[in-house]
């Protein structure tokens, strides 16, 4: 017989200020099946859990209903509490009367009534809860890091140092990511390459790290501890095992049509190219869309000049299938495409550039060897304008509502670069607000103003006219003085909003990670589980989770590594017992469940079943592989005949909850 | 159609005689000239009863469920629109391909006897199909009626004269009724109503239901071992009679269950003794699936993935639905 105890938490005043907990307790005592009900200020505290333990002992409870915060917060806590007291942990139900009730309602009567209804629904489900026992599954002790920027490199190094093998999959020909393109880094103005390239080398030389560059994740199967991943190794058309990285092929390539991705389009590259001098691996790739050999069949210069005979025009993409215990997403960011910001001169003048292009123009390894020039004339600019928030904090549909976080600091950095090297050049920054929280950050920005004489004007650039002779005319509003400003800058630098990598969405689909409205990966809990995806075994590192600077990225990368190591260190994982179960008698074998299952956990197999009419027959029915099933419930929702059911969340239980809510 | 009928009888006799089929699914003459019924013929049965004319709208595909299950190989006469149902049964793995001998049977449109009566044919004694016109012998003498005026509603949304599956064909394809300019015209009209008006329409329409389950029985997509509404453990069985909202739910849930699998054959709307426009409900789903996932015709083949049970990266996000509703509401 079910003996249910109902425990109503005040959560201090979080719940008790809006919900009359005493009335919830009184209502619970009236519900059939409930033999005990009590309230307590903090049910999750030791004293609260003692209260539960005492009640279980004294009243012989065999199911618990806890009316408290979200189950994502404390379901684990109370399941453990139940288990210690001899109750099956899957016979515990949480009624969320905080997030879904107290926090969203103001009127106490209304909130109390809702809390009572939520409690009744939880009791209705608890009455039907069956005991479940989790199985065990092994852990493959190898990590996959998707993305080889600073975030991915740092995570990989930390995991490798702990003794586990790591694969880094990078879609570009070299690891390094955006940080490799930067000139200097704030707030210390140390050279980006000087701190990044040694890490790239460490990663390349680490015995536990394998770098799979020019590769993309194509399919992911399995689940935490046992992911099976197909990685497409795109054909480089160059044999990496023979190549010495001499670069003669790239130097002699007659095709010079393609924009260099690494130099942000400020330089042309060959069809065969090494993205930058410090690339890892230093093996060129042939861009087949550009290569004359692939386009016309004539050329083959690279093959002729290569001293080691590495060029292989016949090379094909290869699929590498590997097993991993954990996957870390470090897919980084891109800049917002500014094609809809034509009024700022974008696309109309070569002298309107992005901040990333400015990094390349000031970088000694860049197209001008570090000489800042206007791209149109090749002359040094005398007046430079930096525009903040281009597409950031923008509520129109061409921009992003969020703050890109790094732009205020890099604008100050860029202003300082320029004033340092070219003291005669005037630098003006247009901004909405200057946002510089962070260690040494505000001091850094103030130095730009106070020591470097950078003009900061609070206001928005309205438009940029491009004259026939190529000169620029800028109109802006000064919000502090209310005056309109007219300027004739030589160079305009737009701080474009950061956006998630365009690949992030595809990868989210592959690993069933959640993404927010802007396309950033969602963390399992914004405060308490910031580096984990809600999907078990998937961790988040760097910009892919939201805008952040390098120090934050590295910190998060390390945190993600620790979480990954924590998992890899285990030999076995407890499997989720809430898996799907098929009622073979009612299964029609239509295989809708097979198609909707995101984990490949269901197959149709011929089985001998006794039909509802009592006839023994052999026919295909759905069979669930419990080791693969993650309990998402997609099959149970899709099954038209109700043959597929989810243990712990059965159709009957859900309907019982709905009935309790409705009556 | 006399000639086709003869060809069908000969074909049925041949396949039964040479063992190509254990049984033949066809239509059998009724008491009146317009109430032919589906029938199973076996060796030795009198094939003179086998009939085929403008009063054979029933889709025989669903009967394959029983013959296939019994391990019998059935020859089945299929009008072009019926072939979609067979493919859907195959896709749902409800029938075994080897146990079906699909015989494509030409169709020039089926006639609605109610419309015929409305066209001045009181007591119908005989009907002669002359292509575009019907000569009806009534108690009061012969009447000539334009066939286009008296076609079944489902024939007005004819999908054409191509067989989607056929092992054999008899006769030559016939002209089909003129294709409607807009297959979803009526759905569009409904969409143009305000939510309250739409709700009122469907509440009125579905409240007529007497839960006879004919729609379910005739539907080639409704083939569960046991329907959830009959499953005592499902928690929804027996709820159908409490009030009209639950009758409505039966139809709404059924429409969800067949969404993406409904071939649009229109049989549900045709057989409903209460005249409920169930075809409209299913057409709404079909139209939305077309709009969100690209053109899709369930039953056009037996193996392409169903749009709603497979995920593609280019699939729309859920807000596509609200966006569509917003746009419509703005226009309304």
HADDOCK unambig.tbl for C-alpha pairs under 7 A between the chains (distance, minus, plus):
assign (segid A and resid 586 and name CA) (segid B and resid 225 and name CA) 5.47 0.50 0.50
assign (segid A and resid 586 and name CA) (segid B and resid 226 and name CA) 6.01 0.50 0.50
assign (segid A and resid 587 and name CA) (segid B and resid 225 and name CA) 6.55 0.50 0.50
assign (segid A and resid 588 and name CA) (segid B and resid 224 and name CA) 5.49 0.50 0.50
assign (segid A and resid 588 and name CA) (segid B and resid 225 and name CA) 5.25 0.50 0.50
assign (segid A and resid 589 and name CA) (segid B and resid 93 and name CA) 6.34 0.50 0.50
assign (segid A and resid 590 and name CA) (segid B and resid 92 and name CA) 4.28 0.50 0.50
assign (segid A and resid 590 and name CA) (segid B and resid 93 and name CA) 5.46 0.50 0.50
assign (segid A and resid 590 and name CA) (segid B and resid 94 and name CA) 6.98 0.50 0.50
assign (segid A and resid 591 and name CA) (segid B and resid 92 and name CA) 6.96 0.50 0.50
assign (segid A and resid 592 and name CA) (segid B and resid 309 and name CA) 6.27 0.50 0.50
assign (segid A and resid 595 and name CA) (segid B and resid 309 and name CA) 5.72 0.50 0.50
assign (segid A and resid 595 and name CA) (segid B and resid 310 and name CA) 5.82 0.50 0.50
assign (segid A and resid 596 and name CA) (segid B and resid 309 and name CA) 5.14 0.50 0.50
assign (segid A and resid 596 and name CA) (segid B and resid 310 and name CA) 5.95 0.50 0.50
assign (segid A and resid 640 and name CA) (segid B and resid 257 and name CA) 5.45 0.50 0.50
assign (segid A and resid 641 and name CA) (segid B and resid 224 and name CA) 5.81 0.50 0.50
assign (segid A and resid 641 and name CA) (segid B and resid 226 and name CA) 6.45 0.50 0.50
assign (segid A and resid 641 and name CA) (segid B and resid 227 and name CA) 5.45 0.50 0.50
assign (segid A and resid 641 and name CA) (segid B and resid 228 and name CA) 5.00 0.50 0.50
assign (segid A and resid 642 and name CA) (segid B and resid 228 and name CA) 5.93 0.50 0.50
assign (segid A and resid 642 and name CA) (segid B and resid 234 and name CA) 6.80 0.50 0.50
assign (segid A and resid 652 and name CA) (segid B and resid 234 and name CA) 6.46 0.50 0.50
assign (segid A and resid 652 and name CA) (segid B and resid 235 and name CA) 5.98 0.50 0.50
assign (segid A and resid 655 and name CA) (segid B and resid 235 and name CA) 6.94 0.50 0.50
